[in-house]
Amino acid sequence: MLSHTSYPAALDATSADQLFRRVAWRFMPLLFVGYVVAYLDRVNVGFAKLQMLSSLHFSEAAYGLGAGCFFIGYFLFEVPSNLLLHRFGARRWIARIMVTWALLSMVTAWVSTPLMFYIVRFLLGVAEAGFFPGMILYLTYWFPSHRRGKMTALLMAGIPVSGLLGGPLSGYLMHAFNGTWGLEGWQWLFIVEALPSIVLGVVIYRCLDDRVADATWLTDAEKRVIQGEIDADAVVRTHGSVRAVFGSARVWLLCLVLFGIVMGSYAIGFWQPTIIRGTGIDDPLMIGLLTMIPYSVALVSMLTVGRHADRTRERRWHIVVPALVAASGFSLCAANGDSSVLSMLGLTLAVSGVVTALPMFWALPTAFLGGSGAAAGIALINSTGNLAGFISPTVIGWLKGYTHTLASGLVLTACTLTLSAVLILVFIPARLVNR
């Protein structure tokens, strides 16, 4: 484990911090906004559900299966997509991803049967495959481990921010545009919220630098400092090839850990509006406004924990504690589904815990994955873990249709989060990741 980082004589540690801060300001706002619109396009179907089911006469099970079909396409194409990004560069590949998924998100506005819904959601997953792991991989090109925790948290702050903005926006679009030009509110939701992705795809293509060597805005000395830290960080990584990744029990364990956390993420993304409506609140705009409460708390929690993890260089407990907090929140929602106050408290705990645990998780695989192994490993872990995005809505939708309540599905989600926390403590050694 590296105890310190050596700098060229011409640049002290303070100047290096300032340099990496400049790098962050160059890229992170763009990546952050990209992740906001990506997450919004992925889960806005949860709001569309409030009108879509009655309009198209879909069952809860059909909705759950359709929402989850996204992740089948995502799973199948995630690893090849990330390997192509590693080969051809983030600028071109991320731009391609954003434009194609935006167009497919728009198409969702015109589905009329469950089969059409399943197909479009599957293709949307294919289009978006590689986006998030590509961003995580991209951060490894520019930031060493001891600087990357905060950057990952800043990137994934897009989740609570998309909730803060997307909830009220989705509610407003469905409320105000319903019937405009012969389209229903849920259709306008898919159309309008896809437009920013097209614009951002063009901006990313023009503004992103693939590697340190490509950055014309850095001097040669500054490039050497950045690349020196990246190279020094790579020395301690043990999985540098695709073959090593697929043969690693630790990688597959992390797939399972992420699966449990993502179960919580998509229980929130696809069912939070339904949980709030279950307390007696029917207006989509009011539901959207109420979703701001959990995401506001989650944003503060995520950024605070991210800074603390980098400062202390401790990784495991910064995932375990939020995961257990989220589990308690889902349990509270399950036990008090008819109480507005207790349901909102439970949602706040659940959202804060999940949203905080997710970025902290990525400090684990990036601590020992390098080179093409990082491209394949990050994609493998993300795609396999995100199969929970298929399992969560499908199983919860089926359970809700069978029991006429979300309680059993929420308890199941709490159990998967608890299991993830236990697996980290038992099988991930602190010496491997605490740096």
Backbone torsions as a table, in degrees:
resi	resn	phi	psi	omega
1	MET	NA	136.5	-179.8
2	LEU	-76.5	128.7	179.1
3	SER	-92.4	-19.3	178.8
4	HIS	-158.2	169.8	177.6
5	THR	-116.4	133.5	178.9
6	SER	-90.7	136.8	-179.7
7	TYR	-114.4	152.8	172.5
8	PRO	-58.9	152.6	-175.4
9	ALA	-58.6	-29.0	-175.9
10	ALA	-78.9	-4.5	-174.7
11	LEU	-140.3	115.1	-180.0
12	ASP	-85.5	178.6	-174.6
13	ALA	-62.6	-39.0	180.0
14	THR	-63.7	-42.8	178.4
15	SER	-65.5	-35.7	177.1
16	ALA	-64.3	-40.9	176.6
17	ASP	-59.7	-42.4	179.2
18	GLN	-64.9	-37.4	178.7
19	LEU	-64.2	-46.9	179.9
20	PHE	-68.2	-28.5	174.8
21	ARG	-65.9	-38.2	177.9
22	ARG	-66.9	-39.3	176.1
23	VAL	-60.7	-43.5	-179.4
24	ALA	-61.5	-43.6	179.9
25	TRP	-67.1	-25.3	179.6
26	ARG	-71.7	-41.2	-171.5
27	PHE	-110.4	-36.7	-168.6
28	MET	-62.7	-39.1	177.5
29	PRO	-58.4	-40.2	-179.3
30	LEU	-68.7	-44.9	178.5
31	LEU	-64.9	-38.4	179.9
32	PHE	-61.7	-49.7	-179.6
33	VAL	-63.3	-37.9	176.9
34	GLY	-60.1	-41.0	-179.7
35	TYR	-71.5	-32.6	176.4
36	VAL	-58.8	-51.6	-176.7
37	VAL	-71.3	-30.0	177.5
38	ALA	-64.4	-48.3	-178.3
39	TYR	-67.0	-35.8	178.7
40	LEU	-63.8	-44.7	179.1
41	ASP	-66.4	-27.1	-177.2
42	ARG	-76.3	-38.3	-171.1
43	VAL	-112.9	2.5	-180.0
44	ASN	-64.8	-13.1	175.3
45	VAL	-62.7	-24.4	177.0
46	GLY	-64.8	-36.2	175.1
47	PHE	-78.5	-40.8	179.4
48	ALA	-57.0	-31.2	179.8
49	LYS	-54.6	-32.2	-176.3
50	LEU	-60.3	-28.7	176.8
51	GLN	-113.1	-30.0	-170.6
52	MET	-63.9	-41.5	-175.3
53	LEU	-63.1	-46.1	-179.5
54	SER	-71.2	-34.1	-179.0
55	SER	-67.9	-42.0	-176.2
56	LEU	-100.8	-1.8	179.7
57	HIS	61.3	42.9	175.4
58	PHE	-86.9	147.4	172.5
59	SER	-84.6	166.8	176.2
60	GLU	-60.4	-39.3	-179.7
61	ALA	-66.2	-40.3	178.7
62	ALA	-64.5	-40.9	176.9
63	TYR	-62.1	-48.2	-178.0
64	GLY	-60.2	-42.5	179.2
65	LEU	-65.4	-43.1	179.8
66	GLY	-64.4	-43.5	177.6
67	ALA	-59.6	-38.3	-177.9
68	GLY	-77.8	-21.9	-179.4
69	CYS	-59.7	-26.7	175.1
70	PHE	-50.0	-41.7	-170.4
71	PHE	-81.5	-15.6	172.6
72	ILE	-69.1	-49.6	175.9
73	GLY	-61.8	-39.2	178.9
74	TYR	-60.8	-44.7	-178.6
75	PHE	-65.1	-45.6	-174.0
76	LEU	-66.9	-30.7	-172.7
77	PHE	-112.0	4.2	-175.9
78	GLU	-66.3	-51.8	-176.8
79	VAL	-64.0	-50.9	178.2
80	PRO	-60.5	-34.9	179.3
81	SER	-64.2	-42.1	-178.9
82	ASN	-71.4	-34.0	175.8
83	LEU	-66.0	-36.3	177.0
84	LEU	-68.2	-36.9	176.0
85	LEU	-62.8	-43.6	179.7
86	HIS	-61.7	-32.8	-177.3
87	ARG	-83.3	-44.6	-172.0
88	PHE	-99.5	-12.7	177.5
89	GLY	107.0	145.5	-176.6
90	ALA	-67.4	-35.6	-174.1
91	ARG	-58.2	-52.7	-178.0
92	ARG	-70.1	-43.5	-170.8
93	TRP	-73.2	-42.0	178.9
94	ILE	-66.1	-38.4	177.0
95	ALA	-61.5	-43.4	178.5
96	ARG	-60.9	-44.1	-179.6
97	ILE	-59.1	-47.0	-173.8
98	MET	-65.4	-41.3	-178.0
99	VAL	-69.2	-43.8	-177.4
100	THR	-68.6	-38.6	-179.8
101	TRP	-70.3	-32.4	178.8
102	ALA	-62.9	-42.9	-179.8
103	LEU	-64.2	-40.3	179.5
104	LEU	-71.1	-33.3	176.4
105	SER	-62.8	-39.4	176.5
106	MET	-61.6	-40.8	-177.6
107	VAL	-60.0	-28.5	179.9
108	THR	-57.1	-26.3	-179.2
109	ALA	-63.3	-18.2	-175.7
110	TRP	-113.8	14.7	173.8
111	VAL	-70.1	149.2	-178.5
112	SER	-135.8	-10.6	178.9
113	THR	-132.1	158.4	176.5
114	PRO	-55.7	-39.9	-178.9
115	LEU	-63.0	-43.3	176.8
116	MET	-61.2	-40.7	178.7
117	PHE	-61.4	-45.2	179.7
118	TYR	-61.6	-44.8	-176.3
119	ILE	-65.3	-46.0	-178.5
120	VAL	-65.2	-40.9	178.6
121	ARG	-64.8	-39.1	176.9
122	PHE	-61.5	-47.2	-179.6
123	LEU	-65.5	-33.7	176.1
124	LEU	-62.6	-39.6	176.3
125	GLY	-64.5	-40.4	177.0
126	VAL	-60.6	-44.3	-177.4
127	ALA	-65.1	-39.0	-175.4
128	GLU	-85.8	-10.8	-178.6
129	ALA	-53.9	131.3	178.2
130	GLY	95.9	-10.8	-175.2
131	PHE	-67.7	-58.4	-177.3
132	PHE	-67.6	-49.9	178.1
133	PRO	-62.2	-28.4	175.5
134	GLY	-63.8	-39.0	177.6
135	MET	-68.4	-40.7	177.1
136	ILE	-62.6	-43.6	176.7
137	LEU	-61.4	-41.9	-179.4
138	TYR	-60.3	-38.4	178.1
139	LEU	-63.0	-32.1	178.8
140	THR	-69.6	-19.2	176.8
141	TYR	-76.2	-19.9	-171.1
142	TRP	-121.3	-21.3	-175.2
143	PHE	-132.0	131.6	173.8
144	PRO	-73.0	171.0	-173.1
145	SER	-55.2	-43.5	-173.5
146	HIS	-73.8	-5.8	174.8
147	ARG	-111.2	-8.9	-168.2
148	ARG	-87.0	-22.2	-179.5
149	GLY	-60.2	-46.2	179.6
150	LYS	-67.0	-37.5	179.4
151	MET	-65.4	-40.6	178.0
152	THR	-64.8	-40.0	177.4
153	ALA	-63.9	-40.7	177.9
154	LEU	-63.1	-41.7	178.2
155	LEU	-61.6	-49.4	-175.2
156	MET	-80.6	-2.0	168.0
157	ALA	-61.8	-13.2	174.0
158	GLY	-59.6	-26.8	179.4
159	ILE	-66.4	-56.8	178.8
160	PRO	-65.9	-33.5	179.0
161	VAL	-67.1	-38.7	176.5
162	SER	-64.1	-31.9	175.0
163	GLY	-70.0	-41.3	178.7
164	LEU	-62.5	-43.9	-177.6
165	LEU	-87.1	-40.9	-172.7
166	GLY	-70.3	-35.7	179.9
167	GLY	-60.6	-58.8	177.9
168	PRO	-61.7	-38.9	180.0
169	LEU	-64.0	-46.1	179.7
170	SER	-62.2	-44.5	178.4
171	GLY	-61.7	-41.1	179.8
172	TYR	-65.1	-46.4	-178.8
173	LEU	-60.4	-43.1	-179.1
174	MET	-69.4	-31.6	-178.4
175	HIS	-80.1	-45.6	-170.8
176	ALA	-87.9	-30.2	-173.7
177	PHE	-98.3	-1.7	-177.4
178	ASN	-59.2	119.7	-179.9
179	GLY	94.5	-9.9	-179.8
180	THR	-67.7	128.8	-179.9
181	TRP	53.5	30.5	176.0
182	GLY	78.9	6.7	179.7
183	LEU	-106.0	147.0	178.0
184	GLU	-83.3	165.8	-176.0
185	GLY	-58.7	-40.5	-178.7
186	TRP	-66.0	-28.2	177.5
187	GLN	-71.3	-42.7	176.7
188	TRP	-61.9	-33.1	178.5
189	LEU	-57.0	-49.0	-179.1
190	PHE	-67.6	-37.4	-177.0
191	ILE	-69.6	-52.7	-173.8
192	VAL	-67.8	-41.3	-175.0
193	GLU	-75.6	-8.6	175.8
194	ALA	-85.8	-22.9	-173.5
195	LEU	-60.8	-43.0	-179.6
196	PRO	-59.6	-29.9	-179.0
197	SER	-65.3	-36.3	178.8
198	ILE	-65.9	-45.1	179.4
199	VAL	-62.3	-45.1	-178.1
200	LEU	-67.1	-33.0	176.6
201	GLY	-58.9	-42.2	178.3
202	VAL	-66.7	-42.5	-179.2
203	VAL	-63.7	-43.8	179.5
204	ILE	-62.6	-40.5	179.0
205	TYR	-60.3	-34.6	-176.8
206	ARG	-86.8	-25.2	-167.1
207	CYS	-112.1	-21.1	-173.4
208	LEU	-82.3	139.0	172.5
209	ASP	-100.2	130.1	-175.9
210	ASP	-66.4	-44.3	-175.6
211	ARG	-138.0	168.5	178.6
212	VAL	-57.9	-41.2	-177.1
213	ALA	-63.8	-21.2	-177.3
214	ASP	-86.8	-7.0	-172.3
215	ALA	-81.4	102.2	179.8
216	THR	-72.4	-15.0	-178.9
217	TRP	-86.9	0.5	175.5
218	LEU	-109.6	145.6	173.3
219	THR	-77.4	165.9	178.3
220	ASP	-61.4	-38.1	179.4
221	ALA	-64.4	-41.3	179.4
222	GLU	-66.7	-38.4	177.0
223	LYS	-62.1	-39.2	-179.9
224	ARG	-65.8	-37.8	178.8
225	VAL	-63.7	-48.9	-178.8
226	ILE	-63.2	-48.8	-178.2
227	GLN	-66.1	-32.0	177.5
228	GLY	-62.7	-42.6	177.9
229	GLU	-66.8	-40.4	179.5
230	ILE	-63.7	-44.4	-179.0
231	ASP	-66.2	-40.3	178.5
232	ALA	-64.0	-37.7	179.2
233	ASP	-66.4	-33.6	-176.5
234	ALA	-70.9	-18.9	-177.1
235	VAL	-60.4	-35.0	-174.6
236	VAL	-88.1	0.5	-179.7
237	ARG	-84.3	138.9	-172.7
238	THR	-110.0	-12.5	-177.1
239	HIS	-115.2	90.7	-175.4
240	GLY	-107.8	3.5	-179.1
241	SER	-130.4	159.2	178.9
242	VAL	-63.0	-39.9	-179.1
243	ARG	-62.7	-42.0	179.5
244	ALA	-63.2	-36.1	-179.3
245	VAL	-64.7	-50.1	-176.0
246	PHE	-69.9	-20.0	178.2
247	GLY	-96.3	5.8	-175.3
248	SER	-93.5	120.7	176.1
249	ALA	-64.2	-33.0	-179.1
250	ARG	-66.2	-38.2	177.8
251	VAL	-63.6	-44.6	-179.7
252	TRP	-67.4	-32.4	175.0
253	LEU	-63.2	-42.1	179.0
254	LEU	-66.8	-30.2	173.1
255	CYS	-58.6	-43.7	-179.4
256	LEU	-68.1	-40.6	178.2
257	VAL	-60.6	-47.8	-180.0
258	LEU	-64.2	-36.6	178.1
259	PHE	-54.4	-46.0	-179.0
260	GLY	-64.3	-39.3	179.9
261	ILE	-70.5	-40.8	-178.9
262	VAL	-68.5	-28.6	172.1
263	MET	-53.8	-40.9	177.9
264	GLY	-70.0	-39.6	-177.5
265	SER	-60.7	-44.3	-176.2
266	TYR	-88.3	-16.2	167.0
267	ALA	-62.9	-37.8	176.4
268	ILE	-71.8	-51.2	-173.8
269	GLY	-59.9	-39.4	-174.9
270	PHE	-96.4	-18.2	-172.0
271	TRP	-123.8	-7.2	-178.8
272	GLN	-57.2	-46.5	177.3
273	PRO	-59.1	-36.0	179.2
274	THR	-68.0	-38.9	177.6
275	ILE	-61.1	-44.7	-179.5
276	ILE	-66.5	-41.9	179.0
277	ARG	-63.9	-29.5	178.9
278	GLY	-65.1	-16.0	177.5
279	THR	-87.2	1.1	177.1
280	GLY	107.7	5.6	-179.6
281	ILE	-99.8	119.8	-172.9
282	ASP	-107.6	-25.1	-174.5
283	ASP	-69.9	122.4	-178.7
284	PRO	-57.9	-36.8	-179.9
285	LEU	-65.3	-43.4	178.9
286	MET	-65.7	-39.7	176.6
287	ILE	-60.9	-43.0	178.5
288	GLY	-61.6	-40.7	179.3
289	LEU	-66.7	-38.3	-179.5
290	LEU	-67.5	-29.1	178.5
291	THR	-66.1	-15.6	178.4
292	MET	-66.6	-28.0	-175.9
293	ILE	-63.7	-56.1	179.6
294	PRO	-60.7	-38.7	-176.4
295	TYR	-72.0	-29.0	176.0
296	SER	-64.6	-45.9	178.3
297	VAL	-65.6	-40.6	-178.5
298	ALA	-62.7	-37.8	-179.4
299	LEU	-62.3	-45.0	178.6
300	VAL	-64.3	-44.3	-179.3
301	SER	-61.0	-47.1	-177.6
302	MET	-60.0	-48.8	-176.5
303	LEU	-69.3	-37.5	179.5
304	THR	-66.1	-46.7	-179.1
305	VAL	-67.3	-37.4	178.3
306	GLY	-61.0	-44.5	178.0
307	ARG	-64.2	-42.6	-178.2
308	HIS	-64.9	-38.8	179.6
309	ALA	-63.9	-41.7	178.4
310	ASP	-68.6	-38.1	-178.2
311	ARG	-68.2	-41.0	-178.5
312	THR	-89.9	-15.3	-175.6
313	ARG	55.8	34.7	173.9
314	GLU	-108.8	133.5	-172.6
315	ARG	-116.3	-39.8	-169.8
316	ARG	-66.2	-51.4	-176.2
317	TRP	-68.4	-21.4	177.0
318	HIS	-74.7	-8.0	172.0
319	ILE	-104.1	-43.2	-174.1
320	VAL	-62.1	-49.0	-177.1
321	VAL	-62.6	-49.3	176.8
322	PRO	-59.5	-36.7	179.5
323	ALA	-63.4	-40.4	179.4
324	LEU	-71.2	-34.6	174.8
325	VAL	-62.1	-43.9	178.5
326	ALA	-62.0	-41.9	179.2
327	ALA	-60.1	-40.7	178.5
328	SER	-65.9	-35.2	178.7
329	GLY	-65.8	-44.4	177.7
330	PHE	-63.7	-38.0	178.4
331	SER	-64.2	-39.7	178.6
332	LEU	-64.4	-41.4	177.1
333	CYS	-63.1	-40.8	-178.6
334	ALA	-63.7	-36.2	-176.0
335	ALA	-84.9	-14.8	-173.5
336	ASN	-137.1	47.5	-174.3
337	GLY	-64.2	-20.7	-178.0
338	ASP	-98.4	2.7	-179.4
339	SER	-104.7	119.1	-179.5
340	SER	-62.2	-44.4	-175.8
341	VAL	-66.6	-50.2	-177.2
342	LEU	-70.2	-34.1	176.9
343	SER	-65.7	-41.4	178.4
344	MET	-67.5	-36.6	175.9
345	LEU	-64.1	-45.2	178.5
346	GLY	-62.2	-42.6	178.0
347	LEU	-63.3	-38.3	179.4
348	THR	-63.4	-43.2	176.9
349	LEU	-65.6	-42.9	-177.5
350	ALA	-65.5	-48.3	-178.9
351	VAL	-64.5	-46.0	-179.0
352	SER	-61.2	-43.5	-178.8
353	GLY	-65.8	-48.0	-178.2
354	VAL	-66.1	-46.7	-177.0
355	VAL	-64.6	-29.7	177.3
356	THR	-79.1	-39.6	-177.4
357	ALA	-67.5	-35.9	-174.5
358	LEU	-59.7	-54.0	179.7
359	PRO	-66.6	-32.6	178.6
360	MET	-65.4	-31.8	179.9
361	PHE	-58.5	-38.0	-171.9
362	TRP	-71.2	-7.7	171.5
363	ALA	-71.0	-21.0	-177.7
364	LEU	-73.8	-59.0	-177.9
365	PRO	-67.7	-35.1	-178.5
366	THR	-72.2	-8.0	176.8
367	ALA	-75.0	-23.7	-177.0
368	PHE	-132.1	2.4	177.0
369	LEU	-101.0	137.5	179.7
370	GLY	-145.6	161.7	176.3
371	GLY	60.6	-141.9	177.8
372	SER	-65.6	-24.1	175.2
373	GLY	-63.8	-34.2	176.8
374	ALA	-67.5	-43.6	179.5
375	ALA	-60.3	-47.4	-178.8
376	ALA	-72.7	-42.4	-175.5
377	GLY	-67.1	-45.1	178.7
378	ILE	-61.8	-42.8	179.5
379	ALA	-66.4	-41.7	179.8
380	LEU	-62.5	-47.8	-179.7
381	ILE	-62.6	-44.9	-177.5
382	ASN	-67.1	-43.4	-177.6
383	SER	-68.8	-43.2	179.7
384	THR	-67.9	-44.0	177.4
385	GLY	-61.5	-36.2	-177.9
386	ASN	-78.4	-1.7	168.1
387	LEU	-60.6	-20.7	173.0
388	ALA	-60.4	-26.2	175.8
389	GLY	-65.9	-23.0	172.3
390	PHE	-86.6	-45.5	-176.5
391	ILE	-65.7	-43.7	-174.4
392	SER	-58.6	-59.1	-178.8
393	PRO	-67.5	-32.4	-179.0
394	THR	-66.9	-49.9	-178.1
395	VAL	-69.7	-44.6	-179.8
396	ILE	-64.5	-39.3	176.9
397	GLY	-62.1	-42.4	178.4
398	TRP	-65.6	-44.2	179.9
399	LEU	-63.8	-38.3	179.0
400	LYS	-66.7	-40.6	177.7
401	GLY	-65.4	-33.2	-177.2
402	TYR	-81.4	-41.1	-175.4
403	THR	-101.5	-11.9	-177.2
404	HIS	63.0	26.7	176.1
405	THR	-152.5	153.6	178.1
406	LEU	-86.6	-6.3	-169.6
407	ALA	-56.9	-47.4	-176.3
408	SER	-64.6	-38.4	177.7
409	GLY	-66.2	-36.4	179.3
410	LEU	-70.8	-36.2	176.3
411	VAL	-65.3	-42.3	176.5
412	LEU	-57.8	-42.6	179.0
413	THR	-62.9	-41.7	177.7
414	ALA	-60.6	-37.6	-179.9
415	CYS	-67.2	-40.1	-179.2
416	THR	-67.5	-36.3	177.3
417	LEU	-65.7	-41.0	178.2
418	THR	-64.1	-41.6	178.3
419	LEU	-61.3	-41.8	178.5
420	SER	-60.1	-42.5	179.4
421	ALA	-61.9	-43.0	-179.7
422	VAL	-65.2	-43.1	-179.2
423	LEU	-61.1	-39.3	178.8
424	ILE	-62.6	-47.7	-176.8
425	LEU	-66.9	-34.4	-174.9
426	VAL	-83.7	-38.7	-168.0
427	PHE	-114.0	-11.1	180.0
428	ILE	-105.9	107.2	-177.6
429	PRO	-69.5	139.7	-178.6
430	ALA	-60.9	-36.4	-176.5
431	ARG	-63.8	-22.7	-178.7
432	LEU	-77.6	-34.3	-168.7
433	VAL	-116.8	-15.7	-175.8
434	ASN	-83.2	84.1	176.4
435	ARG	-158.2	NA	NA
